[in-house]
Amino acid sequence: MFNDLSLPLKCESDEAQNKLKKLKELGLIVGTDEAGRGSLAGPVVAAAVYLTQEQEEILLSMKLRDSKLISHNTREKIFAKMQELGVLWRVAQGSPKLIDEKNILRASLITMSNAVNKLAEKLSAAPYCVIADGNKNIPDIKFSQWTLIQADKLIPVVSAASIVAKVLRDRLMINLAKKYPDYNLEKNKGYPTAFHISAVKEKGTSDIHRKTFCLKFLERV
């Protein structure tokens, strides 16, 4: 289907941009990424995004990059601009229960699949290709896909997906902190900081904690 584009699992920036340009000539391109894989608490959140060329250029002028490489304020500004521009995106969540049952990799892939399929329903045509950060194919999508290591750094639409996922997950964790005040979630967003680990050891886990992630800390008590 890719007309011998030979999409690699890993490549340098120039090659990635060349492949992306050729894919765009063939149809709609969707990017997907997730946030929260390493967290002790809360869901993994995946986003799927479609950008027009104009939207992409505007966001790149605002220093669109992988969400992990930019500040909280920059992420919020880019997300706000995406809303202003009418960028099409959808998100999905993988619950702590799903993560404990399936493991974090499978839960992340399932969640990305759900986000992509939700977005596809809103597009004017079926995606020609879904570009995903990582090295594992997304299950249960009927579209061709390009799994690319560091796609969140190399492919703008995947960078945009990483920002949507990160911004919305951070906001969710700040809201959850009001219900679960013992774990400092408004600051650590569920990640294993020293304070969070200490709180888990002292108070145990809540119903939003990933039990399989926390077990190793509880066993040390």
C-alpha positions in Angstrom: 0.0 0.0 0.0 2.9 2.3 0.6 4.2 2.1 -3.0 7.6 0.8 -1.9 8.2 3.7 0.5 10.0 1.3 2.8 9.0 2.9 6.1 11.7 2.3 8.6 11.3 1.6 12.3 14.1 4.1 13.1 15.5 6.9 11.0 17.1 10.4 11.1 15.1 13.6 10.8 15.7 14.2 7.1 14.6 10.7 6.1 11.6 11.0 8.3 10.5 14.3 6.7 11.0 12.8 3.2 8.9 9.8 4.0 6.2 12.0 5.6 6.0 14.3 2.6 5.4 11.3 0.3 2.8 9.9 2.7 0.9 13.2 2.7 0.7 13.1 -1.1 -1.2 9.8 -0.8 -3.8 10.7 1.8 -4.7 11.8 5.3 -2.1 11.2 8.0 -3.0 10.7 11.6 -0.5 10.8 14.5 -1.0 9.1 17.9 0.9 9.0 21.1 0.3 8.5 24.8 1.1 10.0 28.2 1.4 8.4 31.6 3.1 5.1 30.9 5.5 5.3 33.8 3.0 6.7 36.4 2.0 4.8 39.6 -1.5 6.2 39.5 -4.1 7.3 37.1 -4.9 6.2 33.5 -2.7 6.1 30.5 -4.1 8.7 28.1 -3.7 8.4 24.3 -4.4 11.1 21.7 -4.9 10.9 17.9 -4.5 14.0 15.9 -4.9 15.2 12.3 -3.3 18.4 11.1 -3.8 20.4 7.9 -0.6 21.7 6.4 -1.6 25.2 7.5 -2.2 24.1 11.1 1.1 22.2 11.2 3.0 25.3 10.0 1.4 27.5 12.6 2.1 25.1 15.4 5.7 24.6 14.3 6.2 28.3 14.4 5.2 28.0 18.1 8.0 25.5 18.7 5.8 22.4 18.4 7.9 19.5 19.7 7.6 16.3 21.7 5.7 17.2 24.9 8.5 16.0 27.1 10.9 18.5 25.7 8.9 21.7 26.3 7.6 23.4 29.4 4.1 23.2 30.9 3.3 26.8 29.8 4.4 26.1 26.2 2.3 22.9 26.1 -0.7 24.8 27.3 -0.2 27.6 24.7 0.2 25.1 21.9 -2.9 23.2 23.0 -4.9 26.4 23.2 -3.8 27.3 19.7 -4.9 23.9 18.5 -8.3 24.6 19.9 -8.4 28.0 18.3 -7.4 26.5 14.9 -10.0 23.8 15.1 -7.5 21.0 15.0 -9.3 17.6 14.9 -8.3 15.3 17.8 -9.7 12.6 20.0 -8.5 11.0 23.2 -9.0 7.7 25.0 -8.1 6.5 28.5 -6.7 3.2 29.7 -7.7 2.7 33.3 -5.5 1.5 36.1 -7.5 -1.7 36.1 -6.9 -2.3 32.4 -3.2 -1.6 33.0 -3.0 -4.2 35.8 -4.9 -6.8 33.8 -3.1 -6.3 30.4 0.2 -4.7 31.4 1.1 -1.1 30.4 2.3 -1.9 26.9 -0.9 -3.6 25.9 -3.0 -1.1 27.7 -1.2 1.8 25.9 -1.7 0.1 22.5 -5.4 -0.5 23.1 -5.9 3.1 24.2 -4.1 4.4 21.1 -6.3 2.2 19.0 -9.4 3.6 20.6 -8.3 7.2 20.1 -7.4 6.6 16.4 -10.8 4.9 15.7 -12.7 7.7 17.4 -10.8 10.3 15.4 -11.3 8.4 12.1 -15.1 8.7 12.5 -14.7 12.5 12.4 -12.4 12.8 9.4 -13.6 13.6 5.9 -11.9 10.5 4.6 -10.3 7.4 6.1 -6.7 7.9 7.2 -4.1 6.7 4.6 -1.6 6.1 7.4 -1.4 6.3 11.2 2.0 7.2 12.5 2.6 5.9 16.1 5.5 6.6 18.4 7.3 3.4 19.4 8.0 0.0 17.9 4.8 -2.0 18.3 1.9 -2.0 15.9 -1.5 -0.7 17.2 -4.1 -3.5 17.3 -7.6 -3.3 15.9 -7.3 -0.5 13.4 -8.1 -1.0 9.7 -5.6 1.6 8.5 -2.0 1.2 7.4 0.4 2.3 10.1 4.0 3.5 10.5 5.5 2.7 13.8 8.5 4.9 14.3 10.9 5.1 17.2 11.0 8.8 18.4 8.1 9.7 16.2 7.1 12.2 18.8 10.3 14.1 18.1 10.4 13.6 14.3 6.8 13.8 13.1 4.9 17.1 13.9 1.4 15.4 14.0 2.8 12.9 16.5 4.3 15.7 18.5 0.8 17.3 18.5 -0.7 14.1 19.8 1.9 13.9 22.6 0.9 17.4 23.7 -2.8 16.7 23.7 -2.3 13.5 25.7 0.0 15.2 28.2 -2.0 18.3 28.7 -5.3 16.5 29.2 -3.8 13.8 31.5 -2.1 16.5 33.6 -5.4 18.3 34.0 -7.1 15.0 35.0 -4.5 14.2 37.6 -4.8 17.7 39.1 -8.5 17.1 39.5 -8.0 13.7 41.0 -5.7 15.2 43.5 -8.7 16.9 45.1 -10.2 13.4 45.8 -6.9 11.8 46.7 -5.0 14.5 48.6 -2.5 12.2 50.3 -0.3 11.6 47.3 0.6 15.1 46.0 -0.9 14.2 42.6 -1.2 17.8 41.6 2.5 18.1 41.5 3.8 14.6 40.6 0.8 13.7 38.2 1.0 10.2 39.6 4.7 9.6 38.8 7.0 7.9 41.3 8.5 10.8 43.1 10.1 10.2 46.5 7.1 11.8 48.2 4.6 9.6 46.2 6.5 6.4 46.9 6.7 7.3 50.6 2.9 8.0 50.7 2.2 4.6 49.0 4.3 2.9 51.6 2.7 4.7 54.5 -0.9 4.9 53.4 -1.2 2.1 50.8 -2.7 2.4 47.4 -5.9 4.1 46.4 -8.4 2.8 43.8 -6.6 4.9 41.1 -3.2 3.3 41.7 -1.8 0.7 39.5 -1.3 -2.2 41.9 1.2 -4.0 39.7 3.3 -0.8 39.6 3.1 -0.2 43.4 3.7 -3.7 44.5 7.5 -3.5 44.5 7.4 -0.5 46.8 4.9 -2.1 49.2 7.1 -5.3 49.4 9.9 -3.2 50.8 7.9 -2.0 53.8 
